[in-house]
Amino acid sequence: MRTRITWGRALAWIVLWLFVLATVLPFYWMLRTAFSDNQALAAQSFSLLPADFTLGPFKRVFGLATPEEALAEGGSGASLSFWLYLRNSLVVATAVTVGQVLFSSMAAYAFARLSWPGRDAWFAVFLGALLVPPIFTSLPNFLTIKSLGLLNTLPGIMLPSLFMTPFAIFFMRQFFLGIPKEIDEAAMIDGAKPWRIFFRIILPISAAPVTTLGILTFINTWNEYFWPLLVGQTEESKVLTVALGVFRSQTPQGAPDWAGLMAASLVAALPIVILYAVFGRRVINSIGFSGIK
């Protein structure tokens, strides 16, 4: 049967494609600028194709261009320790992801499967923490990190979100509630303790939501800007998002190196794009299964 085309349906499709265009266009413009010569961007600002196509911006980002070559193409000529910043971002995002998934899953198991006094009240407190904007906790966290002597260190960047977050606990608890409790009871009859039940039975069953939570945590940590900027000011403690801000502030000839900045942003976003392209459907399915709307 042919689908009947109505004015309402046509209008809905037009609005949908406008939203898609508005979402994709900034990424295309970033890609177009990344392959452009920085000095030619002003003259060809309305062109949809790269202005004087070149790989110079990527060479400047990776440190493959000499200062003379960078200045000739409109760059600053300053060195960018891209690989150091990339390593720091990978270390921070990986450590936070592993720690948060592990400890949040343990807390969610306690809230979903174990019976203890005040369990529901404490869970309500954790849910209430979802309503607190992160900016409100930045100052107390900063003072704590300063008191511990962890300013300008990678552990100082990781610590506030290393163990657990209210969202992660809620996410995993929703899945654990859907697992039949008869599994726990059968394991207890065989002499298994809660620790063994969690690590040998519940956690393997929950591979899909654990993977989803890991992906979401990695993406959020990778994209974090304000907290790493607040805590990590030295060259050795800067992550990639903060380093891009420094790259932006380098203004040769009175104008930022837009081509180099877009090339660096593209390289920084590429791991996340690939990660979500591979596991995007699993993320959506797990979120729907967990009852999050």
C-alpha positions in Angstrom: 0.0 0.0 0.0 1.2 3.5 -0.9 1.7 5.8 2.0 -0.6 8.8 1.7 1.4 12.0 1.6 -0.3 14.8 3.5 0.7 18.4 4.1 1.3 17.6 7.8 3.5 14.7 6.9 5.5 16.7 4.4 5.9 19.6 6.9 7.1 17.1 9.5 9.8 15.7 7.1 10.9 19.2 6.2 11.3 20.2 9.9 13.2 16.9 10.6 15.6 17.5 7.7 16.2 21.1 8.9 17.1 19.8 12.3 19.5 17.2 10.8 21.1 19.9 8.6 21.5 22.2 11.7 23.2 19.3 13.5 25.5 18.2 10.7 26.5 21.5 9.3 28.8 22.6 12.1 30.7 19.3 11.8 31.0 19.7 8.1 32.2 23.3 8.5 34.8 22.1 11.0 36.0 19.5 8.5 36.1 22.1 5.7 38.1 24.5 7.8 40.5 21.9 9.0 41.7 21.2 5.5 42.0 24.9 4.6 44.9 27.3 4.4 44.5 29.7 7.4 45.4 32.7 5.3 42.9 31.9 2.6 39.9 31.5 4.9 39.0 35.2 5.0 39.1 35.5 1.2 37.0 32.3 0.7 34.8 32.5 3.8 31.6 31.6 1.9 33.0 28.7 0.0 31.7 25.3 0.8 34.9 23.6 -0.2 38.2 23.9 1.7 40.1 27.1 1.0 43.3 26.2 -0.8 43.2 22.5 0.3 46.2 21.6 2.5 47.3 19.2 5.3 49.2 22.0 7.0 46.8 22.4 9.9 47.2 18.7 10.9 51.0 19.0 10.5 50.9 21.9 13.0 48.8 20.0 15.4 51.0 16.9 15.3 54.2 18.9 15.5 55.4 17.9 12.1 55.7 21.5 10.7 58.6 23.7 11.4 58.0 27.1 13.0 58.7 28.8 9.6 56.2 26.6 7.8 53.6 27.2 10.5 54.0 31.0 10.3 53.9 30.9 6.5 50.5 29.2 6.6 49.0 31.5 9.2 49.9 29.4 12.3 51.5 30.7 15.5 54.7 28.7 15.2 54.4 27.7 18.9 54.8 24.1 19.8 51.7 22.1 20.8 52.4 18.9 22.9 49.5 17.2 21.3 50.6 13.6 22.2 51.1 14.6 25.8 47.6 16.1 26.0 46.2 13.1 24.2 47.9 10.7 26.7 46.6 12.7 29.7 43.0 12.6 28.3 43.2 8.9 27.7 44.6 8.2 31.2 42.0 10.4 32.9 39.0 9.1 30.8 40.0 5.4 31.1 40.7 5.6 34.9 37.4 7.4 35.6 35.5 5.0 33.4 36.9 1.9 35.1 36.5 3.2 38.6 33.0 4.7 38.1 31.6 1.6 36.4 33.0 -0.7 39.1 32.0 1.2 42.2 28.7 2.5 40.8 27.7 -1.1 39.9 28.6 -2.2 43.4 26.5 0.5 45.0 23.6 -0.2 42.6 23.7 -3.9 43.5 23.4 -2.9 47.2 20.4 -0.7 46.5 18.7 -3.2 44.2 19.4 -6.7 45.6 20.3 -6.3 49.3 18.0 -5.5 52.2 19.4 -3.1 54.8 17.9 -0.4 57.1 17.4 2.9 55.3 18.1 1.6 51.9 15.3 3.5 50.1 15.9 6.7 52.1 19.6 6.7 51.1 18.7 6.0 47.5 16.4 9.0 47.5 19.3 11.1 48.7 21.4 9.9 45.8 18.6 10.7 43.4 18.3 14.1 44.9 22.0 14.7 44.1 21.0 14.5 40.4 19.2 17.9 40.9 22.4 19.6 42.1 24.2 21.4 39.3 27.9 20.4 39.1 29.0 24.0 39.4 27.8 24.1 43.0 30.2 21.3 43.9 33.2 22.7 42.1 34.4 25.0 44.9 34.2 22.3 47.7 35.9 19.8 45.4 38.6 22.3 44.6 39.3 23.0 48.2 39.4 19.3 49.0 41.9 18.7 46.1 44.0 21.6 47.3 44.0 20.3 50.8 45.2 16.9 49.6 48.0 18.5 47.6 46.7 17.2 44.3 46.5 20.4 42.3 48.1 20.2 38.8 48.0 16.4 38.9 46.0 13.8 37.0 44.7 12.2 40.2 43.3 15.6 41.2 41.4 15.7 37.9 40.1 12.1 38.3 39.2 12.1 42.0 35.8 13.9 42.2 34.2 11.5 39.6 36.4 8.4 40.1 34.2 6.3 42.3 30.5 6.9 41.5 27.9 9.3 40.3 24.1 9.4 41.1 23.2 8.8 37.4 25.5 5.7 37.1 24.0 4.2 40.3 20.4 4.9 39.1 21.2 3.5 35.6 22.7 0.2 36.9 20.0 -0.2 39.6 17.3 -0.1 37.1 18.8 -3.0 35.2 19.6 -5.0 38.4 15.9 -4.7 39.4 14.9 -6.6 36.3 17.1 -9.7 37.1 15.0 -12.4 38.8 15.9 -12.7 42.5 15.7 -16.5 42.2 19.2 -16.4 40.7 20.5 -14.9 44.0 18.6 -17.4 46.1 19.8 -20.3 44.1 23.4 -19.1 44.5 23.0 -18.6 48.2 21.7 -22.2 48.6 24.9 -23.3 47.0 26.8 -21.3 49.6 27.7 -18.2 47.6 28.2 -14.9 49.4 27.0 -11.5 48.1 30.4 -10.6 46.8 30.7 -13.8 44.8 27.1 -13.5 43.5 27.8 -10.0 42.3 31.1 -10.7 40.5 30.4 -14.2 39.2 26.7 -14.0 38.3 25.2 -10.5 38.3 28.0 -8.6 36.6 28.4 -11.0 33.7 24.7 -10.9 33.1 24.8 -7.1 33.0 27.5 -6.9 30.3 25.3 -4.8 28.0 24.4 -2.0 30.5 28.0 -2.1 31.9 29.3 -1.5 28.4 26.8 1.3 27.9 27.6 3.0 31.2 31.3 2.7 30.3 30.8 4.4 27.0 28.7 7.2 28.4 31.2 7.8 31.2 34.2 7.8 28.8 32.5 10.3 26.5 31.5 12.7 29.4 35.0 12.5 30.9 36.7 13.0 27.6 34.6 16.1 26.9 34.9 17.7 30.4 36.5 21.1 30.3 35.8 23.3 33.3 37.1 21.0 36.1 40.4 20.0 34.3 40.9 23.7 33.6 40.3 24.6 37.2 42.7 21.9 38.6 45.3 21.3 35.9 47.3 24.4 35.0 50.7 22.9 34.3 51.8 21.5 31.0 52.1 17.9 32.4 48.5 17.9 33.8 46.6 19.5 30.9 44.1 17.4 29.0 43.2 17.8 25.4 40.1 19.9 25.9 42.0 22.5 27.9 44.9 22.4 25.5 42.6 23.3 22.7 41.7 26.5 24.6 45.4 27.3 24.8 45.8 26.7 21.1 42.8 29.1 20.5 44.5 31.9 22.5 47.6 31.8 20.3 46.8 34.6 17.8 49.4 35.0 15.1 49.1 38.1 13.0 46.2 39.3 15.2 43.9 36.3 14.3 43.5 32.8 15.7 44.8 29.8 13.8 41.3 28.7 12.9 42.4 26.0 10.6 44.8 24.5 13.2 42.2 24.8 15.9 39.6 22.9 13.8 42.1 20.3 12.9 42.9 19.7 16.5 39.2 19.7 17.4 38.6 17.1 14.7 41.3 14.8 15.9 40.1 15.2 19.5 36.5 14.3 18.5 37.4 11.4 16.3 37.8 8.8 19.0 34.4 9.7 20.5 32.7 9.6 17.0 34.2 6.2 16.3 33.2 4.9 19.7 29.6 6.1 19.4 29.3 4.9 15.8 30.3 1.4 16.9 28.3 1.2 20.1 25.6 3.8 19.5 22.7 1.3 19.0 23.7 -0.6 22.2 23.6 2.7 24.2 20.1 3.5 22.9 18.8 0.0 23.6 20.2 -0.1 27.1 18.9 3.3 28.0 15.4 2.3 26.8 15.6 -1.0 28.7 16.6 0.8 31.9 13.4 2.8 31.7 15.1 6.2 31.2 13.0 8.6 29.3 
